[in-house]
């Protein structure tokens, strides 16, 4: 794995990651997924554990069905080294209030896309 996970290189893929979550139109969401994720990408957080573009698209579509009008936004910058990246995020309701926050950690493939993402809710490790 090359060291593609420096912040200036990783930011475009993280932008596409948020587009994947936030797009409500299926064709636009699919295009964002293809920009952000390798075909066999794996994503897991406390609520999901999926692999591949089709399963990712299903999770993102379900998010919009469950939380209409909600979206995700990046908090802070992107930090990366040795093919790893991390970034903070907030899920906001239609009024812009934070409903949930967390941090994601990703593994970047040689082509610059995410091959694995692990999401954590909250800003710190619980005691």
N, CA, C and O atoms as CSV, one atom per row, in Angstrom:
chain,resi,resn,atom,element,x,y,z
A,1,UNK,N,N,0.841,-1.171,0.000
A,1,UNK,CA,C,0.000,0.000,0.000
A,1,UNK,C,C,0.890,1.239,0.000
A,1,UNK,O,O,1.796,1.362,0.824
A,2,UNK,N,N,0.628,2.142,-0.916
A,2,UNK,CA,C,1.382,3.385,-0.954
A,2,UNK,C,C,0.821,4.360,0.067
A,2,UNK,O,O,-0.281,4.173,0.582
A,3,UNK,N,N,1.582,5.392,0.351
A,3,UNK,CA,C,1.147,6.360,1.355
A,3,UNK,C,C,0.282,7.427,0.700
A,3,UNK,O,O,0.681,8.588,0.608
A,4,UNK,N,N,-0.907,7.030,0.243
A,4,UNK,CA,C,-1.835,7.973,-0.371
A,4,UNK,C,C,-2.657,8.716,0.661
A,4,UNK,O,O,-3.411,9.622,0.307
A,5,UNK,N,N,-2.532,8.358,1.925
A,5,UNK,CA,C,-3.414,8.910,2.947
A,5,UNK,C,C,-2.825,10.135,3.627
A,5,UNK,O,O,-2.827,10.226,4.855
A,6,UNK,N,N,-2.325,11.067,2.847
A,6,UNK,CA,C,-1.961,12.344,3.420
A,6,UNK,C,C,-3.164,13.265,3.274
A,6,UNK,O,O,-3.945,13.095,2.338
A,7,UNK,N,N,-3.337,14.231,4.166
A,7,UNK,CA,C,-4.560,15.031,4.154
A,7,UNK,C,C,-4.899,15.679,2.819
A,7,UNK,O,O,-6.067,15.679,2.432
A,8,UNK,N,N,-3.924,16.231,2.099
A,8,UNK,CA,C,-4.243,16.901,0.843
A,8,UNK,C,C,-4.701,15.919,-0.231
A,8,UNK,O,O,-5.505,16.280,-1.090
A,9,UNK,N,N,-4.207,14.699,-0.195
A,9,UNK,CA,C,-4.632,13.673,-1.151
A,9,UNK,C,C,-5.938,13.031,-0.699
A,9,UNK,O,O,-6.788,12.708,-1.529
A,10,UNK,N,N,-6.106,12.843,0.602
A,10,UNK,CA,C,-7.278,12.137,1.124
A,10,UNK,C,C,-8.543,12.979,1.114
A,10,UNK,O,O,-9.632,12.409,1.044
A,11,UNK,N,N,-8.461,14.310,1.179
A,11,UNK,CA,C,-9.657,15.137,1.283
A,11,UNK,C,C,-10.664,14.889,0.151
A,11,UNK,O,O,-11.859,14.793,0.429
A,12,UNK,N,N,-10.230,14.781,-1.111
A,12,UNK,CA,C,-11.233,14.523,-2.162
A,12,UNK,C,C,-12.014,13.221,-1.956
A,12,UNK,O,O,-13.211,13.179,-2.241
A,13,UNK,N,N,-11.370,12.169,-1.473
A,13,UNK,CA,C,-12.100,10.919,-1.252
A,13,UNK,C,C,-13.035,11.055,-0.049
A,13,UNK,O,O,-14.102,10.441,-0.030
A,14,UNK,N,N,-12.655,11.839,0.941
A,14,UNK,CA,C,-13.539,12.060,2.084
A,14,UNK,C,C,-14.727,12.924,1.657
A,14,UNK,O,O,-15.845,12.714,2.127
A,15,UNK,N,N,-14.494,13.879,0.782
A,15,UNK,CA,C,-15.614,14.650,0.227
A,15,UNK,C,C,-16.591,13.729,-0.492
A,15,UNK,O,O,-17.804,13.865,-0.332
A,16,UNK,N,N,-16.073,12.793,-1.281
A,16,UNK,CA,C,-16.936,11.828,-1.980
A,16,UNK,C,C,-17.636,10.911,-0.983
A,16,UNK,O,O,-18.780,10.517,-1.207
A,17,UNK,N,N,-16.963,10.564,0.117
A,17,UNK,CA,C,-17.575,9.757,1.178
A,17,UNK,C,C,-18.819,10.466,1.723
A,17,UNK,O,O,-19.877,9.851,1.856
A,18,UNK,N,N,-18.693,11.750,2.034
A,18,UNK,CA,C,-19.849,12.485,2.542
A,18,UNK,C,C,-20.920,12.632,1.468
A,18,UNK,O,O,-22.111,12.578,1.777
A,19,UNK,N,N,-20.519,12.818,0.214
A,19,UNK,CA,C,-21.495,12.832,-0.877
A,19,UNK,C,C,-22.263,11.514,-0.932
A,19,UNK,O,O,-23.467,11.503,-1.189
A,20,UNK,N,N,-21.570,10.409,-0.691
A,20,UNK,CA,C,-22.232,9.099,-0.700
A,20,UNK,C,C,-23.357,9.043,0.327
A,20,UNK,O,O,-24.447,8.548,0.040
A,21,UNK,N,N,-23.086,9.548,1.508
A,21,UNK,CA,C,-24.109,9.583,2.561
A,21,UNK,C,C,-25.221,10.575,2.254
A,21,UNK,O,O,-26.385,10.298,2.540
A,22,UNK,N,N,-24.890,11.715,1.682
A,22,UNK,CA,C,-25.834,12.825,1.606
A,22,UNK,C,C,-26.664,12.880,0.335
A,22,UNK,O,O,-27.679,13.576,0.306
A,23,UNK,N,N,-26.279,12.183,-0.698
A,23,UNK,CA,C,-27.044,12.207,-1.946
A,23,UNK,C,C,-28.334,11.412,-1.780
A,23,UNK,O,O,-28.315,10.280,-1.299
A,24,UNK,N,N,-29.435,12.002,-2.176
A,24,UNK,CA,C,-30.727,11.306,-2.089
A,24,UNK,C,C,-31.148,10.717,-3.428
A,24,UNK,O,O,-31.992,9.822,-3.461
A,25,UNK,N,N,-30.589,11.189,-4.519
A,25,UNK,CA,C,-30.903,10.671,-5.846
A,25,UNK,C,C,-30.003,9.469,-6.114
A,25,UNK,O,O,-28.780,9.593,-6.042
A,26,UNK,N,N,-30.584,8.301,-6.424
A,26,UNK,CA,C,-29.783,7.078,-6.549
A,26,UNK,C,C,-28.608,7.162,-7.519
A,26,UNK,O,O,-27.526,6.675,-7.193
A,27,UNK,N,N,-28.779,7.757,-8.692
A,27,UNK,CA,C,-27.671,7.812,-9.657
A,27,UNK,C,C,-26.530,8.683,-9.133
A,27,UNK,O,O,-25.361,8.341,-9.310
A,28,UNK,N,N,-26.858,9.798,-8.493
A,28,UNK,CA,C,-25.821,10.659,-7.913
A,28,UNK,C,C,-25.123,9.947,-6.753
A,28,UNK,O,O,-23.909,10.063,-6.587
A,29,UNK,N,N,-25.895,9.213,-5.955
A,29,UNK,CA,C,-25.305,8.459,-4.839
A,29,UNK,C,C,-24.369,7.387,-5.376
A,29,UNK,O,O,-23.272,7.211,-4.845
A,30,UNK,N,N,-24.769,6.675,-6.403
A,30,UNK,CA,C,-23.920,5.635,-6.999
A,30,UNK,C,C,-22.617,6.225,-7.512
A,30,UNK,O,O,-21.554,5.640,-7.305
A,31,UNK,N,N,-22.680,7.364,-8.173
A,31,UNK,CA,C,-21.462,8.008,-8.679
A,31,UNK,C,C,-20.540,8.400,-7.531
A,31,UNK,O,O,-19.323,8.245,-7.634
A,32,UNK,N,N,-21.107,8.907,-6.440
A,32,UNK,CA,C,-20.292,9.280,-5.279
A,32,UNK,C,C,-19.658,8.053,-4.645
A,32,UNK,O,O,-18.493,8.093,-4.250
A,33,UNK,N,N,-20.407,6.969,-4.545
A,33,UNK,CA,C,-19.866,5.719,-3.990
A,33,UNK,C,C,-18.700,5.233,-4.831
A,33,UNK,O,O,-17.682,4.806,-4.287
A,34,UNK,N,N,-18.832,5.291,-6.142
A,34,UNK,CA,C,-17.759,4.836,-7.024
A,34,UNK,C,C,-16.514,5.706,-6.887
A,34,UNK,O,O,-15.399,5.209,-7.045
A,35,UNK,N,N,-16.685,7.002,-6.593
A,35,UNK,CA,C,-15.528,7.886,-6.373
A,35,UNK,C,C,-14.877,7.627,-5.022
A,35,UNK,O,O,-13.656,7.727,-4.895
A,36,UNK,N,N,-15.673,7.298,-4.016
A,36,UNK,CA,C,-15.164,7.183,-2.644
A,36,UNK,C,C,-14.644,5.801,-2.290
A,36,UNK,O,O,-13.658,5.682,-1.564
A,37,UNK,N,N,-15.290,4.753,-2.790
A,37,UNK,CA,C,-15.038,3.401,-2.302
A,37,UNK,C,C,-14.534,2.471,-3.394
A,37,UNK,O,O,-15.012,2.509,-4.528
A,38,UNK,N,N,-13.556,1.630,-3.039
A,38,UNK,CA,C,-13.152,0.528,-3.910
A,38,UNK,C,C,-14.339,-0.428,-4.050
A,38,UNK,O,O,-15.192,-0.467,-3.164
A,39,UNK,N,N,-14.415,-1.202,-5.144
A,39,UNK,CA,C,-15.575,-2.074,-5.358
A,39,UNK,C,C,-15.866,-3.048,-4.215
A,39,UNK,O,O,-17.027,-3.351,-3.943
A,40,UNK,N,N,-14.830,-3.535,-3.551
A,40,UNK,CA,C,-15.027,-4.506,-2.475
A,40,UNK,C,C,-14.880,-3.869,-1.088
A,40,UNK,O,O,-14.573,-4.556,-0.114
A,41,UNK,N,N,-15.099,-2.565,-1.008
A,41,UNK,CA,C,-14.922,-1.839,0.255
A,41,UNK,C,C,-15.832,-2.394,1.342
A,41,UNK,O,O,-16.949,-2.843,1.085
A,42,UNK,N,N,-15.318,-2.347,2.556
A,42,UNK,CA,C,-16.049,-2.815,3.739
A,42,UNK,C,C,-16.236,-1.633,4.674
A,42,UNK,O,O,-15.296,-0.878,4.919
A,43,UNK,N,N,-17.452,-1.467,5.201
A,43,UNK,CA,C,-17.733,-0.409,6.160
A,43,UNK,C,C,-18.488,-1.003,7.338
A,43,UNK,O,O,-19.449,-1.752,7.162
A,44,UNK,N,N,-18.041,-0.658,8.543
A,44,UNK,CA,C,-18.710,-1.134,9.753
A,44,UNK,C,C,-18.736,-0.010,10.777
A,44,UNK,O,O,-17.771,0.738,10.930
A,45,UNK,N,N,-19.858,0.091,11.472
A,45,UNK,CA,C,-19.992,0.964,12.627
A,45,UNK,C,C,-20.898,0.229,13.606
A,45,UNK,O,O,-21.246,-0.922,13.343
A,46,UNK,N,N,-21.293,0.829,14.712
A,46,UNK,CA,C,-22.124,0.076,15.658
A,46,UNK,C,C,-23.450,-0.437,15.083
A,46,UNK,O,O,-24.058,-1.337,15.663
A,47,UNK,N,N,-23.909,0.120,13.953
A,47,UNK,CA,C,-25.206,-0.275,13.405
A,47,UNK,C,C,-25.148,-1.040,12.092
A,47,UNK,O,O,-26.120,-1.702,11.728
A,48,UNK,N,N,-24.031,-0.966,11.370
A,48,UNK,CA,C,-23.953,-1.612,10.054
A,48,UNK,C,C,-22.644,-2.359,9.883
A,48,UNK,O,O,-21.642,-2.064,10.535
A,49,UNK,N,N,-22.681,-3.329,8.993
A,49,UNK,CA,C,-21.488,-4.089,8.597
A,49,UNK,C,C,-21.749,-4.556,7.174
A,49,UNK,O,O,-22.417,-5.567,6.957
A,50,UNK,N,N,-21.215,-3.812,6.196
A,50,UNK,CA,C,-21.539,-4.068,4.793
A,50,UNK,C,C,-20.276,-4.106,3.944
A,50,UNK,O,O,-19.235,-3.566,4.321
A,51,UNK,N,N,-20.391,-4.756,2.793
A,51,UNK,CA,C,-19.285,-4.870,1.849
A,51,UNK,C,C,-19.802,-4.639,0.440
A,51,UNK,O,O,-20.837,-5.184,0.055
A,52,UNK,N,N,-19.089,-3.840,-0.320
A,52,UNK,CA,C,-19.392,-3.634,-1.730
A,52,UNK,C,C,-20.325,-2.464,-1.989
A,52,UNK,O,O,-21.051,-2.012,-1.103
A,53,UNK,N,N,-20.286,-1.989,-3.219
A,53,UNK,CA,C,-21.056,-0.814,-3.604
A,53,UNK,C,C,-22.554,-0.985,-3.412
A,53,UNK,O,O,-23.214,-0.053,-2.952
A,54,UNK,N,N,-23.112,-2.136,-3.745
A,54,UNK,CA,C,-24.559,-2.325,-3.618
A,54,UNK,C,C,-25.014,-2.261,-2.166
A,54,UNK,O,O,-26.032,-1.640,-1.860
A,55,UNK,N,N,-24.265,-2.898,-1.272
A,55,UNK,CA,C,-24.635,-2.867,0.146
A,55,UNK,C,C,-24.433,-1.467,0.730
A,55,UNK,O,O,-25.230,-1.022,1.557
A,56,UNK,N,N,-23.386,-0.778,0.313
A,56,UNK,CA,C,-23.194,0.601,0.758
A,56,UNK,C,C,-24.362,1.470,0.305
A,56,UNK,O,O,-24.896,2.247,1.097
A,57,UNK,N,N,-24.762,1.350,-0.948
A,57,UNK,CA,C,-25.880,2.142,-1.467
A,57,UNK,C,C,-27.155,1.864,-0.682
A,57,UNK,O,O,-27.932,2.779,-0.414
A,58,UNK,N,N,-27.372,0.610,-0.313
A,58,UNK,CA,C,-28.564,0.259,0.461
A,58,UNK,C,C,-28.541,0.919,1.844
A,58,UNK,O,O,-29.573,1.390,2.321
A,59,UNK,N,N,-27.372,0.954,2.484
A,59,UNK,CA,C,-27.246,1.595,3.797
A,59,UNK,C,C,-27.529,3.089,3.673
A,59,UNK,O,O,-28.256,3.650,4.492
A,60,UNK,N,N,-26.967,3.731,2.668
A,60,UNK,CA,C,-27.155,5.167,2.522
A,60,UNK,C,C,-28.613,5.496,2.193
A,60,UNK,O,O,-29.152,6.489,2.682
A,61,UNK,N,N,-29.249,4.667,1.369
A,61,UNK,CA,C,-30.670,4.878,1.068
A,61,UNK,C,C,-31.519,4.680,2.320
A,61,UNK,O,O,-32.452,5.446,2.563
A,62,UNK,N,N,-31.206,3.665,3.112
A,62,UNK,CA,C,-31.949,3.419,4.350
A,62,UNK,C,C,-31.785,4.573,5.332
A,62,UNK,O,O,-32.727,4.928,6.040
A,63,UNK,N,N,-30.598,5.152,5.375
A,63,UNK,CA,C,-30.378,6.326,6.231
A,63,UNK,C,C,-31.394,7.412,5.909
A,63,UNK,O,O,-32.009,7.975,6.815
A,64,UNK,N,N,-31.576,7.713,4.621
A,64,UNK,CA,C,-32.504,8.772,4.226
A,64,UNK,C,C,-33.956,8.392,4.488
A,64,UNK,O,O,-34.781,9.260,4.774
A,65,UNK,N,N,-34.274,7.110,4.393
A,65,UNK,CA,C,-35.636,6.665,4.703
A,65,UNK,C,C,-35.911,6.772,6.203
A,65,UNK,O,O,-37.021,7.114,6.611
A,66,UNK,N,N,-34.911,6.481,7.012
A,66,UNK,CA,C,-35.068,6.492,8.464
A,66,UNK,C,C,-34.973,7.900,9.036
A,66,UNK,O,O,-35.680,8.235,9.987
A,67,UNK,N,N,-34.113,8.716,8.469
A,67,UNK,CA,C,-33.863,10.071,8.976
A,67,UNK,C,C,-34.065,11.100,7.861
A,67,UNK,O,O,-33.094,11.694,7.391
A,68,UNK,N,N,-35.303,11.318,7.436
A,68,UNK,CA,C,-35.537,12.261,6.337
A,68,UNK,C,C,-34.987,13.655,6.662
A,68,UNK,O,O,-35.175,14.176,7.761
A,69,UNK,N,N,-34.316,14.230,5.691
A,69,UNK,CA,C,-33.796,15.581,5.843
A,69,UNK,C,C,-32.494,15.687,6.614
A,69,UNK,O,O,-31.919,16.772,6.698
A,70,UNK,N,N,-32.018,14.594,7.177
A,70,UNK,CA,C,-30.747,14.606,7.901
A,70,UNK,C,C,-29.589,14.474,6.913
A,70,UNK,O,O,-29.758,13.983,5.796
A,71,UNK,N,N,-28.426,14.916,7.343
A,71,UNK,CA,C,-27.231,14.796,6.518
A,71,UNK,C,C,-26.003,14.711,7.417
A,71,UNK,O,O,-26.076,14.899,8.631
A,72,UNK,N,N,-24.888,14.425,6.787
A,72,UNK,CA,C,-23.612,14.346,7.494
A,72,UNK,C,C,-22.702,15.467,7.020
A,72,UNK,O,O,-22.730,15.862,5.854
A,73,UNK,N,N,-21.892,15.975,7.949
A,73,UNK,CA,C,-20.891,16.968,7.589
A,73,UNK,C,C,-19.589,16.640,8.313
A,73,UNK,O,O,-19.576,16.066,9.402
A,74,UNK,N,N,-18.513,17.025,7.670
A,74,UNK,CA,C,-17.184,16.804,8.237
A,74,UNK,C,C,-16.930,17.802,9.358
A,74,UNK,O,O,-17.335,18.961,9.281
A,75,UNK,N,N,-16.258,17.334,10.390
A,75,UNK,CA,C,-15.830,18.194,11.488
A,75,UNK,C,C,-14.309,18.149,11.523
A,75,UNK,O,O,-13.722,17.072,11.629
A,76,UNK,N,N,-13.671,19.306,11.436
A,76,UNK,CA,C,-12.212,19.350,11.435
A,76,UNK,C,C,-11.650,18.898,10.101
A,76,UNK,O,O,-12.358,18.818,9.097
A,77,UNK,N,N,-10.368,18.605,10.116
A,77,UNK,CA,C,-9.682,18.201,8.908
A,77,UNK,C,C,-9.583,16.694,8.776
A,77,UNK,O,O,-10.226,15.936,9.503
A,78,UNK,N,N,-8.764,16.290,7.834
A,78,UNK,CA,C,-8.466,14.877,7.615
A,78,UNK,C,C,-7.034,14.648,8.059
A,78,UNK,O,O,-6.136,15.413,7.705
A,79,UNK,N,N,-6.824,13.610,8.825
A,79,UNK,CA,C,-5.489,13.254,9.289
A,79,UNK,C,C,-5.148,11.909,8.662
A,79,UNK,O,O,-5.996,11.018,8.617
A,80,UNK,N,N,-3.933,11.752,8.182
A,80,UNK,CA,C,-3.600,10.492,7.554
A,80,UNK,C,C,-2.124,10.180,7.568
A,80,UNK,O,O,-1.270,11.065,7.613
A,81,UNK,N,N,-1.850,8.875,7.527
A,81,UNK,CA,C,-0.477,8.374,7.380
A,81,UNK,C,C,-0.541,6.901,7.031
A,81,UNK,O,O,-1.477,6.204,7.421
A,82,UNK,N,N,0.454,6.427,6.297
A,82,UNK,CA,C,0.632,5.003,5.976
A,82,UNK,C,C,-0.636,4.320,5.468
A,82,UNK,O,O,-0.937,3.194,5.865
A,83,UNK,N,N,-1.370,4.989,4.604
A,83,UNK,CA,C,-2.565,4.392,4.036
A,83,UNK,C,C,-3.785,4.447,4.935
A,83,UNK,O,O,-4.807,3.837,4.619
A,84,UNK,N,N,-3.704,5.163,6.045
A,84,UNK,CA,C,-4.819,5.308,6.984
A,84,UNK,C,C,-5.279,6.759,7.014
A,84,UNK,O,O,-4.468,7.677,6.884
A,85,UNK,N,N,-6.565,6.961,7.183
A,85,UNK,CA,C,-7.116,8.305,7.334
A,85,UNK,C,C,-8.137,8.298,8.463
A,85,UNK,O,O,-8.746,7.273,8.768
A,86,UNK,N,N,-8.311,9.470,9.077
A,86,UNK,CA,C,-9.369,9.626,10.071
A,86,UNK,C,C,-9.970,11.014,9.925
A,86,UNK,O,O,-9.300,11.973,9.540
A,87,UNK,N,N,-11.249,11.088,10.243
A,87,UNK,CA,C,-11.959,12.355,10.141
A,87,UNK,C,C,-13.140,12.329,11.106
A,87,UNK,O,O,-13.695,11.274,11.410
A,88,UNK,N,N,-13.502,13.499,11.570
A,88,UNK,CA,C,-14.663,13.631,12.434
A,88,UNK,C,C,-15.892,13.988,11.621
A,88,UNK,O,O,-15.785,14.517,10.515
A,89,UNK,N,N,-17.063,13.696,12.176
A,89,UNK,CA,C,-18.308,13.972,11.469
A,89,UNK,C,C,-19.433,14.278,12.454
A,89,UNK,O,O,-19.372,13.948,13.639
A,90,UNK,N,N,-20.450,14.916,11.912
A,90,UNK,CA,C,-21.693,15.140,12.643
A,90,UNK,C,C,-22.857,14.786,11.734
A,90,UNK,O,O,-22.843,15.087,10.540
A,91,UNK,N,N,-23.855,14.150,12.308
A,91,UNK,CA,C,-25.130,13.962,11.635
A,91,UNK,C,C,-26.029,15.084,12.135
A,91,UNK,O,O,-26.228,15.243,13.339
A,92,UNK,N,N,-26.572,15.865,11.196
A,92,UNK,CA,C,-27.393,17.003,11.582
A,92,UNK,C,C,-28.817,16.820,11.071
A,92,UNK,O,O,-29.055,16.240,10.012
A,93,UNK,N,N,-29.763,17.340,11.871
A,93,UNK,CA,C,-31.168,17.268,11.471
A,93,UNK,C,C,-31.465,18.401,10.492
A,93,UNK,O,O,-30.590,19.223,10.219
A,94,UNK,N,N,-32.695,18.455,9.956
A,94,UNK,CA,C,-33.004,19.482,8.958
A,94,UNK,C,C,-32.794,20.919,9.457
A,94,UNK,O,O,-32.567,21.818,8.647
A,95,UNK,N,N,-32.865,21.149,10.764
A,95,UNK,CA,C,-32.653,22.489,11.317
A,95,UNK,C,C,-31.176,22.792,11.540
A,95,UNK,O,O,-30.822,23.917,11.894
A,96,UNK,N,N,-30.310,21.797,11.338
A,96,UNK,CA,C,-28.874,21.994,11.526
A,96,UNK,C,C,-28.366,21.622,12.902
A,96,UNK,O,O,-27.188,21.817,13.200
A,97,UNK,N,N,-29.239,21.088,13.752
A,97,UNK,CA,C,-28.810,20.655,15.089
A,97,UNK,C,C,-28.126,19.297,15.004
A,97,UNK,O,O,-28.530,18.437,14.222
A,98,UNK,N,N,-27.097,19.113,15.807
A,98,UNK,CA,C,-26.347,17.864,15.795
A,98,UNK,C,C,-27.155,16.772,16.482
A,98,UNK,O,O,-27.529,16.901,17.648
A,99,UNK,N,N,-27.418,15.701,15.749
A,99,UNK,CA,C,-28.138,14.549,16.291
A,99,UNK,C,C,-27.187,13.463,16.769
A,99,UNK,O,O,-27.519,12.703,17.679
A,100,UNK,N,N,-26.013,13.384,16.167
A,100,UNK,CA,C,-25.024,12.368,16.499
A,100,UNK,C,C,-23.678,12.854,15.968
A,100,UNK,O,O,-23.619,13.544,14.950
A,101,UNK,N,N,-22.607,12.492,16.655
A,101,UNK,CA,C,-21.268,12.846,16.197
A,101,UNK,C,C,-20.366,11.633,16.349
A,101,UNK,O,O,-20.676,10.706,17.097
A,102,UNK,N,N,-19.260,11.647,15.641
A,102,UNK,CA,C,-18.333,10.531,15.756
A,102,UNK,C,C,-17.070,10.755,14.973
A,102,UNK,O,O,-16.766,11.857,14.518
A,103,UNK,N,N,-16.351,9.675,14.833
A,103,UNK,CA,C,-15.084,9.671,14.095
A,103,UNK,C,C,-15.042,8.414,13.244
A,103,UNK,O,O,-15.491,7.349,13.668
A,104,UNK,N,N,-14.505,8.543,12.051
A,104,UNK,CA,C,-14.309,7.399,11.169
A,104,UNK,C,C,-12.825,7.239,10.896
A,104,UNK,O,O,-12.072,8.211,10.846
A,105,UNK,N,N,-12.432,6.006,10.724
A,105,UNK,CA,C,-11.060,5.668,10.372
A,105,UNK,C,C,-11.123,4.800,9.129
A,105,UNK,O,O,-11.865,3.818,9.091
A,106,UNK,N,N,-10.350,5.154,8.114
A,106,UNK,CA,C,-10.395,4.417,6.869
A,106,UNK,C,C,-9.039,3.927,6.425
A,106,UNK,O,O,-8.003,4.466,6.814
A,107,UNK,N,N,-9.063,2.896,5.603
A,107,UNK,CA,C,-7.879,2.377,4.935
A,107,UNK,C,C,-8.024,2.760,3.468
A,107,UNK,O,O,-9.061,2.526,2.848
A,108,UNK,N,N,-6.968,3.351,2.928
A,108,UNK,CA,C,-6.990,3.833,1.558
A,108,UNK,C,C,-6.297,2.824,0.645
A,108,UNK,O,O,-5.171,2.402,0.909
A,109,UNK,N,N,-6.979,2.448,-0.422
A,109,UNK,CA,C,-6.411,1.529,-1.414
A,109,UNK,C,C,-5.371,2.262,-2.260
A,109,UNK,O,O,-5.270,3.487,-2.210
A,110,UNK,N,N,-4.613,1.513,-3.021
A,110,UNK,CA,C,-3.590,2.102,-3.876
A,110,UNK,C,C,-4.166,3.089,-4.887
A,110,UNK,O,O,-3.469,4.004,-5.326
A,111,UNK,N,N,-5.441,2.909,-5.262
A,111,UNK,CA,C,-6.040,3.838,-6.220
A,111,UNK,C,C,-6.602,5.090,-5.543
A,111,UNK,O,O,-7.209,5.932,-6.205
A,112,UNK,N,N,-6.402,5.217,-4.228
A,112,UNK,CA,C,-6.840,6.405,-3.503
A,112,UNK,C,C,-8.231,6.330,-2.919
A,112,UNK,O,O,-8.641,7.232,-2.190
A,113,UNK,N,N,-8.978,5.261,-3.226
A,113,UNK,CA,C,-10.330,5.123,-2.675
A,113,UNK,C,C,-10.287,4.353,-1.365
A,113,UNK,O,O,-9.308,3.678,-1.048
A,114,UNK,N,N,-11.362,4.470,-0.623
A,114,UNK,CA,C,-11.480,3.763,0.649
A,114,UNK,C,C,-11.756,2.289,0.416
A,114,UNK,O,O,-12.632,1.930,-0.371
A,115,UNK,N,N,-11.009,1.439,1.099
A,115,UNK,CA,C,-11.222,0.003,1.012
A,115,UNK,C,C,-11.840,-0.520,2.313
A,115,UNK,O,O,-12.420,-1.606,2.336
A,116,UNK,N,N,-11.713,0.250,3.383
A,116,UNK,CA,C,-12.284,-0.148,4.667
A,116,UNK,C,C,-12.541,1.114,5.486
A,116,UNK,O,O,-11.710,2.022,5.524
A,117,UNK,N,N,-13.700,1.159,6.142
A,117,UNK,CA,C,-14.047,2.267,7.030
A,117,UNK,C,C,-14.624,1.684,8.302
A,117,UNK,O,O,-15.516,0.837,8.270
A,118,UNK,N,N,-14.101,2.152,9.424
A,118,UNK,CA,C,-14.645,1.800,10.739
A,118,UNK,C,C,-15.150,3.081,11.374
A,118,UNK,O,O,-14.395,4.036,11.552
A,119,UNK,N,N,-16.427,3.097,11.713
A,119,UNK,CA,C,-17.037,4.277,12.303
A,119,UNK,C,C,-17.280,4.091,13.788
A,119,UNK,O,O,-17.619,3.002,14.250
A,120,UNK,N,N,-17.100,5.176,14.525
A,120,UNK,CA,C,-17.323,5.176,15.968
A,120,UNK,C,C,-18.207,6.345,16.326
A,120,UNK,O,O,-18.010,7.452,15.824
A,121,UNK,N,N,-19.186,6.113,17.193
A,121,UNK,CA,C,-20.066,7.179,17.651
A,121,UNK,C,C,-19.447,7.841,18.865
A,121,UNK,O,O,-18.844,7.168,19.701
A,122,UNK,N,N,-19.587,9.140,18.969
A,122,UNK,CA,C,-19.012,9.889,20.079
A,122,UNK,C,C,-17.624,10.396,19.719
A,122,UNK,O,O,-16.999,9.926,18.768
A,123,UNK,N,N,-17.160,11.356,20.492
A,123,UNK,CA,C,-15.879,11.981,20.183
A,123,UNK,C,C,-14.696,11.392,20.921
A,123,UNK,O,O,-13.553,11.735,20.619
A,124,UNK,N,N,-14.940,10.519,21.877
A,124,UNK,CA,C,-13.836,9.944,22.628
A,124,UNK,C,C,-14.183,8.514,23.036
A,124,UNK,O,O,-15.328,8.079,22.916
A,125,UNK,N,N,-13.198,7.811,23.508
A,125,UNK,CA,C,-13.414,6.428,23.947
A,125,UNK,C,C,-14.089,6.470,25.318
A,125,UNK,O,O,-13.594,7.136,26.228
A,126,UNK,N,N,-15.225,5.758,25.477
A,126,UNK,CA,C,-15.893,5.768,26.778
A,126,UNK,C,C,-15.037,5.100,27.864
A,126,UNK,O,O,-14.225,4.218,27.586
A,127,UNK,N,N,-15.244,5.547,29.094
A,127,UNK,CA,C,-14.530,4.943,30.240
A,127,UNK,C,C,-15.005,3.528,30.486
A,127,UNK,O,O,-14.521,2.865,31.404
